[in-house]
Amino acid sequence: MNTLFSHLDSLEAESINVLREVAACFQRPVMLYSIGKDSSVLLHLLRKAFHPARSPIPLLHVDTTWKFREMIAFRDQIAAAADPPLMVYINEDGVRRGISPFVHGAAVHTDVMKTVALKQALDKYGFDAAIGGARRDEEKSRAKERVFSFRNTQHRWDPKRQRPELWSLYNTHVHKGESMRVFPLSNWTEMDVWQYIKREHIPLVSLYFAKSRPVVARDGALIMVDDDRFVLRDGERIEQRMVRFRTLGCYPLTGAVESTASNIDEVIEEMTRSKSSERQGRVIDQDVSASMERKKQEGYF
Amino acid sequence: MTRNESSTHTLLRFITCGSVDDGKSTLLGRLLYDAGMLSDDQIEALQRDSRVAHPEGEALDFSLLTDGLDAERQQGITIDVAYRYFHSSRRSFVVADCPGHEQYTRNMATGASHADLAVVLVDARKGLLAQTRRHTYICTLLGIRKIILAVNKMDLVDYRQDIYTSICSAYESLAEQLGTMEVHALPVAALRGDNVGMRSENMPWYNGAALLELLETIDVPLSLGVDFRMPVQWVNRPDPSFRGYAGTVCGGSVRVGDEIMVQPGNQRACVARIVTADGDLQLASFGQAVTLTLDREIDASRGDLLADAVRPAPEADQFAAHMIWMGDEPLLPNRGYWMKIGTRTVNARITHIKHKVDVNTQAKLAALRLELNEVGYCNLDLDQSIAFEVYATNPTLGGFILIDRLSHATVACGMLDFALRRATNVHWQHLDVDKRMRAQSKGQQPHCLWFTGLSGAGKSTVANLLERRLGSLGCHTYLLDGDNLRHGLNRDLGFTPEARVENVRRVAEVAHLMVDAGLVVLVCVISPYRSEREFARSLFAEGEFVEVFVDTPLEECERRDPKGLYRKARAGEIGNFTGIDSPYERPDSPEVHLQTQAMSPDAMVEKLVAQILPGSRQ
């Protein structure tokens, strides 16, 4: 019921309210830091919410070992700042089995190195609330997601057991072993995120900005050759193109878009003109139809 | 200039009400299209889907955009409230869309709680329907004061003004009946786009704005309350020199230097600083998330309200409220729930359902319980006073949810209507002699031993033996037997779930008084529900309450059948009999578990004596 402030102010205040609620109501909350733009916004909000104190909620990065090298370098800077502290978790069992998106495919890789890894990390540290940067506008099955999304002891999302969420009154009660996934950016759109990054001068991984990069055209997507683990298929060749990324993930599974937008103003300008939806670049979502719904039920964010 | 960059760009949250038949999906899809919000791949997909759905037609079928949810429904995936986002050059919009017909009340109430405004759709050919009334009622209940009435499918009535006018006047009288609110009506034809994104030439008799323009320009109240209110959400203490109260202002505004009061209570202090990460402010207003520091040390914590000291919020512990039941299990009067209101969580009971409301007709009906999706007007009793506002004045301080204490499900939402007067007039009388002194004079620790189990399990037998044994040890005791109490105190109660809840509540309260008197109280009641046993436990101090599960299998109880009740229940002569046609919820972790078939009565008694009189077994 608020029109006094700009819509970005309203969204910021709403997200801060959610973050404070997590800090106040959970024993062992954590923020899942994925290095992308949404995570960068979340981290910024986390610092704002608890100012002048340091955030009582630490960061956790679930590293699939297939992230872009630039992402890892950026993450290490964030870890060095330790505001708040950042933990890194890798599914070592998956590493030992040599799980690779090139060999095992997107679905197996994502399941083992991301979904299973996340569950392992949550169990290991006993986190009862995990904050993520997902937005409802990203994808159809997320449009109905709650801000506080209940997960059972197996980390499963049961759409039938989600709690009605009225006003900004969040039911934060969980039994031991159950947990909550919390999405403070639920009501933000991709454009809001970019506008906010611009307004607040939030640093980002430079992969979001156009540059000449080595890419391979594969299955209708442009995949960047980020290291020598890249396995070329017959007939494929590496070419230099001006590209940037709209979302970031594992490099073999993340499509680049051709673009000349090399700074934030140009990115916003480009987004205003061109219109293709954000997750198109994500190979994992296209793997199986209705895949997000299924992955969510299995415990993926 | 890029979209939504300017600082005057505001956010409007609205809900759409109407069924697919009214063209709701088409209207929403058309609105997104006209606002230029569809991505190229979405438009391509829409063209493809439209050709499949209508092979002979050329036009885009906008309903297919948002009806994607139908596919999910067919897969058995629950859809309740879906949120959609779009923006124009002037505003950003969040639309709450509730597609389901099932659970409609619950879903619509949820959507409406996030809305400043409702768009109510009416089919021009059909006029007002029962659902129009229902939608409008729920919107009103949730405090939506502005409604856009979109009279749709005008193309199918030849754009006739008289039809539009008669629907508008019928709706206005409906809106008036349901409570004062502002209605903006407009005629649209969503399929063709008349008056959706642009004004239509087909209805020259309509001079008003198209829907998008109306949504962009309509005023929404900034804040309903004028007096400063901020619930303390989190206490910020980075070091001993800083103590800040973090929260979101939910009423009025506050300036540095203003005097505030911590409620409930009457501690006062002045605001020293308004801290934000972007620097200190002089003024914090409705909707802002800030951290306040005060000019003196006071004791405030999460759940307290910081309020204007000159005009503080009222305080009470008993209320009348409208409630919408959202739980799968019905609301039972006198069962305890957690109530979350603002940032505070308290224990609450519904003491009385004054009536339930038929959402279609608003008729008031008598009710003993509330089922899923029913609306009721109820009296609530809290275990402590809270600072509040009535919902119509301040939704944050007057809106609440009830949470089941065992399942932790959100089972209801409610809107405080007013405080019941008796709460402020009945004061707790301070007494000089307390429980500790009474117990001391008897030389014992007071206890409540709560025997639960099926009828015929042996509760009274064991309790009776135990009381004799305790008497021989010099204990002052009393045995409260459920059956005996039903001859007096509980004579008015039957065996329905509602009556059982009330039965246990009364027995628990009496036991509580007796423990307060310093006695060792033995309670024998079937008490089949975990909730009520938890309620009983909640009345006592740590260690005072001993849950004794007298565990005898149903077959054995039925074989013993000391009062011949099982035989009658099996014959259908008595209903609601625990174990037969009424459930018994076994205790999860009772203090004492007596498996009667494996132990002698004497052994059971000694086990209980050891539990409450450690070291007394000579």
Boltz contact constraints between the chains, C-beta under 6 A:
constraints:
  - contact:
      token1: [A, 1]
      token2: [B, 116]
      max_distance: 6.0
  - contact:
      token1: [A, 2]
      token2: [B, 287]
      max_distance: 6.0
  - contact:
      token1: [A, 3]
      token2: [B, 10]
      max_distance: 6.0
  - contact:
      token1: [A, 3]
      token2: [B, 220]
      max_distance: 6.0
  - contact:
      token1: [A, 4]
      token2: [B, 222]
      max_distance: 6.0
  - contact:
      token1: [A, 6]
      token2: [B, 7]
      max_distance: 6.0
  - contact:
      token1: [A, 6]
      token2: [B, 9]
      max_distance: 6.0
  - contact:
      token1: [A, 7]
      token2: [B, 9]
      max_distance: 6.0
  - contact:
      token1: [A, 7]
      token2: [B, 10]
      max_distance: 6.0
  - contact:
      token1: [A, 7]
      token2: [B, 11]
      max_distance: 6.0
  - contact:
      token1: [A, 7]
      token2: [B, 92]
      max_distance: 6.0
  - contact:
      token1: [A, 10]
      token2: [B, 11]
      max_distance: 6.0
  - contact:
      token1: [A, 13]
      token2: [B, 287]
      max_distance: 6.0
  - contact:
      token1: [A, 13]
      token2: [B, 288]
      max_distance: 6.0
  - contact:
      token1: [A, 13]
      token2: [B, 289]
      max_distance: 6.0
  - contact:
      token1: [A, 16]
      token2: [B, 289]
      max_distance: 6.0
  - contact:
      token1: [A, 17]
      token2: [B, 248]
      max_distance: 6.0
  - contact:
      token1: [A, 17]
      token2: [B, 289]
      max_distance: 6.0
  - contact:
      token1: [A, 20]
      token2: [B, 233]
      max_distance: 6.0
  - contact:
      token1: [A, 20]
      token2: [B, 234]
      max_distance: 6.0
  - contact:
      token1: [A, 20]
      token2: [B, 246]
      max_distance: 6.0
  - contact:
      token1: [A, 23]
      token2: [B, 234]
      max_distance: 6.0
  - contact:
      token1: [A, 24]
      token2: [B, 233]
      max_distance: 6.0
  - contact:
      token1: [A, 24]
      token2: [B, 234]
      max_distance: 6.0
  - contact:
      token1: [A, 24]
      token2: [B, 302]
      max_distance: 6.0
  - contact:
      token1: [A, 48]
      token2: [B, 277]
      max_distance: 6.0
  - contact:
      token1: [A, 51]
      token2: [B, 277]
      max_distance: 6.0
  - contact:
      token1: [A, 52]
      token2: [B, 238]
      max_distance: 6.0
  - contact:
      token1: [A, 53]
      token2: [B, 236]
      max_distance: 6.0
  - contact:
      token1: [A, 53]
      token2: [B, 238]
      max_distance: 6.0
  - contact:
      token1: [A, 136]
      token2: [B, 83]
      max_distance: 6.0
  - contact:
      token1: [A, 137]
      token2: [B, 85]
      max_distance: 6.0
  - contact:
      token1: [A, 140]
      token2: [B, 68]
      max_distance: 6.0
  - contact:
      token1: [A, 143]
      token2: [B, 82]
      max_distance: 6.0
  - contact:
      token1: [A, 143]
      token2: [B, 83]
      max_distance: 6.0
  - contact:
      token1: [A, 144]
      token2: [B, 79]
      max_distance: 6.0
  - contact:
      token1: [A, 144]
      token2: [B, 82]
      max_distance: 6.0
  - contact:
      token1: [A, 159]
      token2: [B, 77]
      max_distance: 6.0
  - contact:
      token1: [A, 159]
      token2: [B, 78]
      max_distance: 6.0
  - contact:
      token1: [A, 160]
      token2: [B, 78]
      max_distance: 6.0
  - contact:
      token1: [A, 163]
      token2: [B, 410]
      max_distance: 6.0
  - contact:
      token1: [A, 164]
      token2: [B, 110]
      max_distance: 6.0
  - contact:
      token1: [A, 164]
      token2: [B, 326]
      max_distance: 6.0
  - contact:
      token1: [A, 164]
      token2: [B, 410]
      max_distance: 6.0
  - contact:
      token1: [A, 166]
      token2: [B, 110]
      max_distance: 6.0
  - contact:
      token1: [A, 166]
      token2: [B, 113]
      max_distance: 6.0
  - contact:
      token1: [A, 166]
      token2: [B, 413]
      max_distance: 6.0
  - contact:
      token1: [A, 167]
      token2: [B, 113]
      max_distance: 6.0
  - contact:
      token1: [A, 167]
      token2: [B, 399]
      max_distance: 6.0
  - contact:
      token1: [A, 169]
      token2: [B, 340]
      max_distance: 6.0
  - contact:
      token1: [A, 169]
      token2: [B, 401]
      max_distance: 6.0
  - contact:
      token1: [A, 171]
      token2: [B, 403]
      max_distance: 6.0
  - contact:
      token1: [A, 171]
      token2: [B, 410]
      max_distance: 6.0
  - contact:
      token1: [A, 173]
      token2: [B, 403]
      max_distance: 6.0
  - contact:
      token1: [A, 173]
      token2: [B, 408]
      max_distance: 6.0
  - contact:
      token1: [A, 187]
      token2: [B, 94]
      max_distance: 6.0
  - contact:
      token1: [A, 189]
      token2: [B, 85]
      max_distance: 6.0
  - contact:
      token1: [A, 268]
      token2: [B, 2]
      max_distance: 6.0
  - contact:
      token1: [A, 272]
      token2: [B, 2]
      max_distance: 6.0
  - contact:
      token1: [A, 272]
      token2: [B, 3]
      max_distance: 6.0
  - contact:
      token1: [A, 275]
      token2: [B, 39]
      max_distance: 6.0
  - contact:
      token1: [A, 275]
      token2: [B, 40]
      max_distance: 6.0
  - contact:
      token1: [A, 276]
      token2: [B, 39]
      max_distance: 6.0
  - contact:
      token1: [A, 276]
      token2: [B, 40]
      max_distance: 6.0
  - contact:
      token1: [A, 276]
      token2: [B, 41]
      max_distance: 6.0
  - contact:
      token1: [A, 277]
      token2: [B, 39]
      max_distance: 6.0
  - contact:
      token1: [A, 277]
      token2: [B, 41]
      max_distance: 6.0
